[in-house]
């Protein structure tokens, strides 16, 4: 027993919702200057744990000690007072306020006491410097990139004299380079003696950052061990409750004639002169940093935005699409990056979400045939292994993996021929990811053309037949990933994604450009 | 279309080359075939998902789903309990009953004088007694219909003429007249004369056919407008112009009849055409609202606020500044006055519109689209919903509903009143909200709106019966709307205890 008590000690935490045991008897300790990686599949109880710690939820049983003192956390204010800050995936910044105003927003200041702009600016710069950021405190938060917003969130936490910082998948929305910046900040916080609970799905981050690893499964504490003692395989095994020898299923592709051809696609400065082709049975990866214009290309292919210039050809026919409705009719579909705000109507049932683009299939003479719709959905529940308790279950109650499969089901029903996945596995746990990859393979084997936009480099490398790399709205390289003798490396992709050297020495052969 | 995608299941493991190999290559253990469950190979696991969608009946869910209906019934019960009074029947049926009673009690051939007031209903009552008595062999010596004075006059005259009067048959009201009291009767006749009236009984005055029908009748215009408003609010919009549009429809109908369709000589066809023009104008204003909202991206609140004022002003201009545009065409009242089995046409119209709207919202793709647009407009667009067309249609429907209410108003008052429907928009919105439709959009039921409108109508009726003055009524009315919405919020917490909204 050391003389000083641990920074944070949680004992016997138990929490249940109607029908779900979210946490049962979970305990943990966190020392000063320690990074504790909290791992587990979606639904394992990580969110409940941090929401209890942050005061959003109250536990049924269990105790908290901060610096050895028994404390109660009844609301988010209590948590803040105790020096506990939680950085949620959904940021809490007010877009219309400046950086410095956001940083000091949560402060208990007297309502009518004048605020000195100068002092506030000075203090904000000091806080930002503490984590090595040069961000201008007078910029509006609405102008910031995701990574910059995250920096502001962290500064906001530090402004409250945070001792314990919980980060919920902080790297999920960041490009690899931005993620490196985040890791630097985490190191900095650690060296300042702040205890960090770090939640992630990315195992390489765990290896890079974590001092200890704690794994939850189905609300139960599985193990907590020093990071060096757990191999990657062991971590996965503990998370999913079985061993998963491979993260990715094997892929054997048979590639046919070109199906979707894109020529000179341009929209403002976001996308400039983008050309590529996707073939029958092919998975075409699109890699690049966040903001490189990948999502914008996808939206234009789906006619969610209209291009200023350029043509899109499907199976030799030039398409002139004006709306997503027409794109769907032509056989193109898009699984959006942001399922929650664009892919699904969260407040409505999974069944209705599934039926929405397929009304023609499920109605006759202008009236819905509910039975046909139900049968159609049940069919996909079985084939895609969608786990729901009830067809009327609201979409927001599903796990990320199941939500993604519901979106996929609605497009499969609409007989999509070109399927565009934008970040298909973001926020999806390891087990469900594997299923999504298998689906990708199956769909390509059926002769569909698949475009997969991803910021997850291992995923792009493992699943793509060819990889389009974009930077600042332009295609900087199209890399062949099929031939086994010269596999594309992450470094190759990063080179094209970050520098303009490729423009001088194009790696693209005319043949693969067609 | 399904054939294409059915390929997923029909594919054999050998064809996909995937499921068959997966366990060996990925080291997946045999217990968890569901993880690879893409093919028909794993019926045992997929069987679970297939049987899961069976819904379980639960009391909690029933209360949550039908809470407002429960509130309506409780309200009716409470008001009924508070309004129990002595009911004195005065209808022809009671008259026949009374005649039978007289025949039973006072020999086979009683001499009966019938005393009633000089009103149409009373004459029908007297006629019923008369017919029934004569059919049963009784002798009606006279029918006195008029004031107490004329009643006593006729009684003395009859007696003076030598006729016998054994029984005076009347209703409760006249039986209380001083001239029919025992002492006055003794003055005019030596022989005893009985006064009989139909037996009274205790019953809630709220729960009478007339009162219930009048609640429906008074609230039908608001309920009809609330149909369109429900659609608009489900798309997360609002329409403040409905009250003004109601007046516009009435005034346009009146003006076009007066100035263009033959004035006093207009026939039924012209009247129908004028109604059509009135409603069409409302539909056009609705379309303008829809275009402002979709094409020019003006928030619905602002767009319809503007149109509300434009339409109200237009009403006064069309009316030439007058309070009412008189319509001297008899045919115009046909719409409002028509009835089936004592139920007025506007109630029937309201019921038909509610059923139609309910079917459209639950059984057609359009209904689905309306919910989808309100639930998440960008997800709806990316799912191929023609968002713009749906929104414009919804505002047109809302305008049309206001047009129907306006036409009914013109038919009712035989005038186009530029002041009609003032502040109705707020009552209409209240009915929709009390009916459980969320102002956030994406949720709500047409039949909920009907219940909401009825709840408000019943409350108003109850307060009137309790003699609460109109200022207090307003306070209570407003407070009850707030209670309804708070209850709705609490109910959401019951369904989704995990979702924290703070």
Interface residues (C-beta under 8 A of the other chain):
Chain A: X17 X18 X51 X56 X57 X242 X243 X244 X245 X246 X249 X250 X252 X302 X304 X323 X324 X325 X327 X328 X329 X334 X336 X341 X342 X343 X344 X345 X346 X347 X348 X352 X353 X355 X356 X357 X359 X360 X361 X363 X366 X367 X368 X370 X374 X376 X378 X379 X381 X382 X383 X384 X385 X386 X387 X388 X389 X390 X391 X392 X394 X396 X410 X412 X413 X414 X415 X431 X434 X435 X438 X439 X441 X442 X445 X446
Chain B: X1 X2 X4 X5 X6 X7 X8 X9 X11 X16 X17 X18 X21 X22 X25 X26 X27 X28 X29 X31 X32 X34 X35 X36 X37 X38 X39 X45 X46 X49 X50 X52 X53 X54 X55 X362 X363 X364 X365 X367 X368 X369 X371 X372 X375 X376 X378 X379 X380 X381 X382 X383 X384 X385 X386 X442 X443 X496 X497 X498 X499 X500
